[in-house]
């Protein structure tokens, strides 16, 4: 599927949900994608990209930024505390703030660096033991703590369990955001972004539908 087709589907979903035409930001998830596929999307004029790993982001985006103006880079994978400085120097947004230790580290580094990326708190809506994120019942307290550190919390992020209906998780994330006065909802991927848009997503993370299937070999 092409970038143009994805944008058309987003526009249709936004219109159907009665939201403003610019309500949804498309993050093209370029992790593990060959260089030439990323260049092709850049050449089409898209500038908002997502990466899972700091190391991979560092290996390609500084060079792309020399050639293409206005790149907006989002880190959407689990973030180790020891990679926080590098992440903050590279990324415009981090979607996986998920624990007090990381919040404290980012707050300290923000003072040192004099800047901080926009932050989304990851909520483990499915309460899956193998997945990062604060538990739903702990989210309110963690949001308050992070805001108390003067961190720029823009919203919440979730990755629903593969075998469950995603709309339940999107609705839950929306409720937590609403009661905490947060507008940003990073939710929805290639298979379910239209559902996410209907339930208020502001940022959708689409990879394989734009670039083609990933080759992890």
C-alpha positions, -999 to +999 in steps of 0.1 A: +000+000+000+013+035-008+017+065+015-010+083-006-035+054+001-028+055+038-033+092+039-066+088+020-078+062+045-068+085+074-086+114+059-117+093+054-116+080+090-111+115+104-140+129+084-162+100+094-155+107+131-163+144+127-129+156+137-107+184+122-088+174+091-054+179+109-064+160+140-042+130+133-005+128+129+008+099+108+041+084+122+058+063+095+075+035+115+107+029+097+124+004+121+143-024+103+133-010+069+159-008+042+175+026+035+159+029+000+124+024+013+128+052+039+143+074+012+113+067-011+089+080+016+111+110+024+111+118-014+073+118-013+075+146+012+067+128+045+087+140+074+073+123+106+090+090+114+091+064+142+120+042+154+120+015+181+156+015+190+179+044+199+209+027+182+191+022+149+177+058+150+213+071+156+226+051+127+204+068+101+185+099+111+214+123+117+225+116+080+189+119+067+185+153+085+215+166+065+196+160+033+159+165+043+146+195+062+120+193+089+123+157+101+102+150+132+115+118+148+095+098+174+110+070+195+083+044+201+102+015+215+111+006+252+138+030+264+166+020+287+177+046+312+213+045+300+201+054+265+180+084+277+205+111+269+211+098+234+173+095+229+167+130+240+194+144+217+180+125+187+142+125+191+115+152+190+091+129+209+094+098+231+063+076+234+075+052+260+079+069+294+069+040+316+085+042+350+096+066+378+134+059+373+131+069+336+111+100+345+137+111+370+165+105+345+147+125+318+139+153+342+176+156+352+188+154+316+163+181+306+179+205+331+214+196+317+205+198+281+181+228+284+155+209+263+132+179+264+113+160+237+076+158+239+067+128+261+039+102+260+033+079+290+030+043+279+001+025+296+000-013+296-037-015+290-037-053+286-017-057+319+007-080+300+037-091+320+060-091+290+051-056+279+063-022+292+040+005+305+024+016+337-007-004+348-040+014+342-047+016+380-013+033+385-015+057+356-032+086+373-005+087+400+024+084+376+010+111+353+008+134+383+043+126+394+057+132+359+039+165+355+052+174+389+087+171+375+078+197+349+081+171+321+062+180+289+036+152+290+017+154+258-004+123+261-006+086+265+004+056+244-007+020+243-001-013+223-032-035+227-027-073+232-026-090+198-055-114+205-079-088+220-103-063+204-082-031+202-112-008+206-115-017+243-079-007+249-082+025+228-113+035+248-096+028+281-066+049+271-089+077+261-107+077+295-074+078+314-062+107+292-095+126+296-096+125+333-060+137+335-065+166+311-043+151+284-051+155+247-025+133+230-034+096+222-007+076+205-025+045+194-033+025+163-011+007+139-013-007+104-041-032+112-063-010+134-056+027+129-091+035+116-106+021+148-081+042+168-090+074+149-127+068+156-118+066+193-097+098+194-062+089+183-040+119+177-009+099+166-010+067+147+020+045+142+020+028+107+049+008+094+044-022+072+013-008+055+036+021+042+070+004+037+061-032+031+067-062+054+098-060+075+126-085+070+141-094+104+166-118+087 
